[in-house]
């Protein structure tokens, strides 16, 4: 009697998102899961997130394909120690029992006790940028904890560099930063660029408000925290406001407040100059928190310039988002920003207030320059599409589950 060949097992990809904690990380997780599930409809995807986390539960309310499920880890996994224990024991056991065939690890690490083909996707340069955990702000116990935490994360990433089946990075900058620091060459490395949704690519210049019709407003979209350097932009705007022709300039920040004292420091800058100009004027600096999709689109289309002076970026989606709305971008010349933005942005050396003021002044007053930047921006952001990133990652997963 002829035996039938065994039925191939359905690929089951475990997407470990327990470490996802920022706006950019949220977007990457959502778009990768949504794209992979669509690209491989016959596969099953299980996304692991922390129960009780308002941030993670937002992901649970997003719409995904029928082949996507969520596994809610205990609330205690919001902390590093309990999370590591959960991943190595409870999650490893769950993966064996449920027949998981591959892992997409979204923090660039590899779970030692989870013996499955793994893509370790690195997105965070913080452990490899001493400016993020050294200096006056990090003195005392806080500094010791930050340095120790960075050391532990580097150790975990080093293990992934040596043992992951594929090491992913969001940019060439991040790949070189990590690999050069660790002196380790992964056996398989890929750059999986972050990207923009496909429907953005239908936007064009004619659909967007002309720059001349927009108020003299500078916009930043990012979490409000020192390494994003919103205080530098606020300082530049406040100083420009004292110059002729810039009396109406304002600065709007869209994002969650991660550091309340830092946010208050920025607000004080605005209140000081507002007080000297009159109490009935609009605030010079406005923080509005996170916005809905339509509200965010309106914010981009209402700005004359987008400023992004972050000193810690492995990719940087918001500047591309600004370009898709025809808003010229001024960016710090560090990290992955030159690689991502190319010749479509005006770059400023890191933490250089005078050159930032000069760049903002030129973009806001030189109509020819602003128009050229706008045109280049529309070309640039279309070079980063989730469909291409997802297709590349799906091909790697094909090899892992074969």
C-alpha positions in Angstrom: 0.0 0.0 0.0 1.4 3.4 -1.1 1.7 5.8 1.8 0.6 9.4 1.2 3.2 12.1 1.9 2.6 13.9 5.1 0.5 17.1 4.9 2.8 20.1 5.1 2.5 21.9 8.4 0.9 25.4 8.2 3.6 28.0 8.8 3.0 29.7 12.2 5.0 32.9 12.8 5.3 34.2 16.4 5.8 38.0 16.4 7.2 39.0 19.7 6.3 42.6 20.3 6.6 42.6 24.2 9.4 45.2 23.9 7.5 47.6 21.6 7.1 50.8 23.5 7.3 53.8 21.2 5.3 55.4 18.5 7.8 54.3 15.8 7.9 50.8 17.2 4.1 50.7 17.2 4.0 51.7 13.5 6.6 49.1 12.5 4.9 46.3 14.4 1.5 47.2 12.9 2.7 47.5 9.3 4.9 44.4 9.3 2.2 42.2 10.8 -0.5 43.6 8.5 1.7 43.3 5.5 3.1 39.8 6.2 -0.4 38.5 7.0 -1.6 39.8 3.6 1.4 38.6 1.7 1.1 35.0 3.2 -2.6 34.5 3.7 -2.1 30.7 4.3 0.1 31.3 7.3 -0.8 32.0 10.9 0.6 34.9 12.8 0.5 35.3 16.6 1.4 38.7 18.0 2.6 38.6 21.6 1.8 41.8 23.6 1.4 42.8 27.3 -2.1 42.5 28.8 -3.2 45.7 30.6 -0.8 47.9 28.7 -2.8 50.8 27.2 -0.2 51.2 24.5 -0.3 47.5 23.6 -4.1 47.3 23.8 -4.2 50.0 21.1 -2.6 47.5 18.8 -5.2 45.0 19.6 -7.9 47.4 18.3 -6.2 47.7 15.0 -7.6 45.8 12.0 -5.7 42.8 10.8 -6.3 39.8 8.6 -8.2 36.7 9.8 -4.9 34.9 10.1 -3.6 37.2 12.8 -4.2 36.4 16.5 -3.0 38.0 19.7 -1.4 36.3 22.7 -1.7 38.5 25.8 1.2 38.0 28.2 0.7 38.8 31.9 0.8 42.5 32.9 4.1 41.9 34.8 5.9 41.5 31.4 5.9 45.3 31.1 9.0 45.1 33.2 12.3 43.7 31.8 13.0 41.0 34.3 9.6 39.3 34.3 9.4 39.7 30.5 12.7 37.8 30.0 11.5 35.0 32.3 8.2 34.8 30.5 9.8 34.6 27.1 12.3 31.9 28.0 9.8 29.7 29.8 6.0 30.3 29.4 6.3 31.6 25.8 8.8 29.0 24.8 6.5 26.3 26.1 3.5 27.9 24.4 5.4 28.0 21.1 6.2 24.3 21.3 2.6 23.3 22.2 1.0 25.5 19.5 3.4 24.4 16.7 5.1 27.8 16.0 7.6 27.4 13.1 9.4 30.8 13.2 9.9 33.9 15.2 10.0 37.6 14.3 11.7 39.2 17.3 11.1 43.0 17.2 13.8 44.1 19.7 16.9 42.8 17.9 17.4 40.0 20.4 16.9 36.2 20.4 15.2 34.2 23.1 17.8 31.6 24.2 15.3 28.9 25.1 13.1 29.4 22.1 14.7 27.1 19.6 13.0 28.3 16.4 14.3 29.9 13.3 14.4 33.6 14.1 14.6 37.0 12.5 15.9 39.4 15.1 14.9 42.8 13.9 17.0 45.6 15.5 15.3 49.1 15.6 16.9 50.9 18.6 20.4 52.5 18.6 20.2 53.7 22.2 22.5 51.0 23.7 25.2 52.0 21.2 25.0 55.8 21.6 26.7 56.9 24.9 25.2 60.4 24.6 21.9 58.7 25.5 23.1 57.5 28.9 26.1 59.7 29.8 26.5 63.3 30.8 25.2 65.7 33.5 21.6 64.5 33.1 22.6 60.9 34.0 24.6 61.4 37.2 24.1 59.3 40.3 21.8 56.3 40.5 19.9 57.1 37.4 23.1 57.1 35.3 24.3 53.9 36.8 21.0 52.2 36.0 21.0 53.6 32.4 24.5 52.4 31.7 23.8 49.0 33.2 20.7 48.7 31.2 22.5 49.6 28.0 25.2 47.0 28.8 22.6 44.3 29.3 20.8 45.2 26.0 24.1 45.1 24.1 24.8 41.7 25.5 21.4 40.4 24.4 21.9 41.9 20.9 25.4 40.4 20.7 23.8 37.0 21.3 21.4 37.6 18.4 24.2 38.8 16.1 25.9 35.4 16.6 22.8 33.1 16.8 19.9 34.6 14.9 19.1 33.0 11.5 18.7 36.5 10.1 19.6 39.8 11.7 17.4 42.7 10.5 18.1 46.4 10.8 16.0 49.4 9.9 18.9 51.2 8.2 22.4 50.7 7.0 23.4 53.2 9.7 22.1 51.0 12.4 23.6 47.9 10.9 27.1 49.5 10.8 26.7 51.1 14.3 25.9 47.8 16.0 28.2 45.5 14.0 31.1 47.8 14.3 30.7 48.2 18.0 30.3 44.5 18.6 32.9 43.4 16.0 30.5 40.7 14.9 29.3 39.9 11.4 25.9 38.1 11.4 25.7 35.0 9.3 22.8 36.7 7.5 21.9 40.4 7.7 19.3 42.4 5.9 18.2 46.0 6.0 14.4 46.1 6.3 13.7 49.8 5.9 10.7 51.4 7.6 8.3 52.8 5.1 5.1 54.6 4.3 1.7 53.1 3.6 0.9 52.6 -0.1 -2.1 54.9 -0.1 0.3 57.8 0.7 1.9 57.4 -2.6 -1.2 58.7 -4.4 -0.6 62.1 -2.8 0.8 64.7 -5.1 1.7 68.4 -5.0 -1.6 69.5 -6.6 -3.6 67.9 -3.7 -1.7 69.8 -1.0 -2.1 73.4 0.2 0.4 75.8 -1.3 3.2 76.7 1.2 2.3 80.4 0.8 -1.2 79.7 2.0 0.0 78.1 5.2 0.7 80.0 8.5 4.2 80.6 9.6 4.2 77.5 11.7 7.0 74.9 12.4 5.8 71.4 13.2 7.4 68.4 15.0 5.8 65.0 15.4 7.5 62.9 18.0 7.4 61.9 21.6 8.4 64.8 23.8 11.7 63.7 25.4 15.2 65.2 25.5 16.8 63.2 22.8 14.3 64.5 20.3 15.6 68.0 21.0 12.3 69.8 20.8 13.8 72.4 23.2 16.4 73.3 20.5 13.6 74.0 17.9 11.6 75.9 20.5 14.6 78.1 21.2 15.2 78.7 17.5 11.5 79.7 17.0 11.5 82.0 20.0 14.6 83.8 18.8 13.3 84.0 15.2 10.1 85.6 16.5 12.1 88.6 17.6 13.2 89.2 14.0 11.4 91.3 11.4 9.1 89.1 9.3 8.8 86.3 11.9 6.5 88.1 14.4 3.8 85.4 13.8 6.0 82.3 13.8 4.8 79.5 16.1 5.9 76.0 17.0 3.6 73.0 17.3 4.6 69.7 18.8 2.4 66.6 18.2 3.3 63.7 20.5 3.1 62.1 23.9 4.9 63.7 26.8 7.5 61.2 28.1 9.4 63.6 30.3 7.1 66.1 32.1 9.9 68.4 33.4 11.4 68.6 29.9 8.0 69.5 28.4 7.5 72.2 31.1 10.9 73.6 30.2 9.8 74.0 26.6 6.5 75.6 27.6 8.3 78.1 29.7 10.2 79.3 26.6 6.9 80.0 24.9 5.3 81.7 27.9 8.2 84.0 28.3 8.0 85.3 24.8 4.3 85.4 24.7 4.2 87.5 27.9 6.4 90.1 26.2 4.2 90.1 23.1 0.9 90.3 24.7 -1.5 88.0 26.6 -4.1 87.9 23.8 -1.8 86.4 21.2 -1.8 82.7 20.2 0.7 80.6 22.1 4.1 80.6 20.5 4.6 77.0 21.5 1.7 74.4 21.5 1.8 70.8 22.6 -1.2 68.8 21.5 -0.5 65.2 22.4 -1.2 62.3 19.9 -3.8 63.0 17.2 -6.1 60.9 15.1 -5.2 60.2 11.5 -7.3 63.0 10.0 -6.1 65.5 12.7 -2.5 64.6 12.1 -2.9 65.1 8.3 -4.4 68.5 9.0 -1.4 69.4 11.2 1.1 68.5 8.5 -0.9 70.4 5.8 -1.1 73.5 8.1 2.7 73.7 8.7 5.1 75.7 6.6 8.1 73.6 7.8 8.7 70.4 9.6 11.7 70.3 12.0 13.3 67.1 13.3 16.4 67.5 15.4 16.5 64.1 17.1 20.0 62.7 18.0 18.8 59.1 18.2 17.1 57.7 15.1 17.5 54.3 13.4 15.2 55.5 10.6 12.8 58.3 11.3 9.3 58.0 9.8 7.8 61.5 10.7 10.0 63.5 8.2 8.9 61.2 5.4 5.3 61.7 6.5 5.8 65.5 6.4 7.2 65.2 2.8 4.1 63.3 1.7 2.0 66.3 2.7 4.3 68.7 0.8 5.9 70.1 3.9 9.7 70.9 3.6 11.9 69.2 6.2 14.8 70.6 8.3 16.6 67.7 10.0 19.6 67.0 12.2 22.5 65.6 10.2 23.0 62.6 12.4 22.1 58.9 12.7 20.1 57.5 9.8 18.6 60.8 8.7 20.9 61.6 5.8 20.5 58.0 4.5 16.7 58.2 4.7 16.0 61.8 3.6 18.7 62.1 0.9 18.9 65.5 -0.8 15.2 66.3 0.0 15.9 67.9 3.4 17.9 70.8 4.8 20.4 69.3 7.3 21.8 70.9 10.4 24.7 69.7 12.5 23.6 68.0 15.7 22.7 70.5 18.5 23.8 73.6 16.4 21.2 76.2 17.3 22.6 79.0 15.1 22.6 76.8 12.0 19.1 75.5 12.9 17.9 79.1 13.0 19.6 79.8 9.7 18.0 76.7 8.1 14.5 77.6 9.3 14.9 81.2 8.2 15.9 80.1 4.7 13.2 77.5 4.3 10.5 79.9 5.6 11.5 82.8 3.4 13.1 81.4 0.3 10.1 80.4 -1.8 12.3 78.9 -4.6 14.2 76.7 -2.1 11.0 75.6 -0.3 9.4 74.7 -3.6 12.5 72.6 -4.6 12.5 70.8 -1.3 8.8 70.1 -1.6 9.2 68.6 -5.1 12.2 66.5 -3.9 10.2 65.4 -0.9 7.4 63.9 -3.0 10.0 61.9 -4.9 11.9 60.8 -1.8 9.2 59.4 0.4 7.9 57.1 -2.4 11.2 55.3 -2.3 10.2 53.7 1.0 7.2 51.4 0.7 6.0 48.8 3.2 5.1 46.5 0.3 8.8 46.3 -0.6 10.0 45.9 3.0 7.3 43.2 3.7 8.1 41.4 0.5 11.8 41.2 1.5 11.0 40.0 5.0 8.5 37.4 3.7 11.1 36.0 1.4 13.5 35.5 4.3 10.7 33.8 6.3 10.0 31.5 3.4 13.5 30.2 3.7 13.2 29.8 7.5 9.9 27.8 7.4 10.8 25.7 4.4 
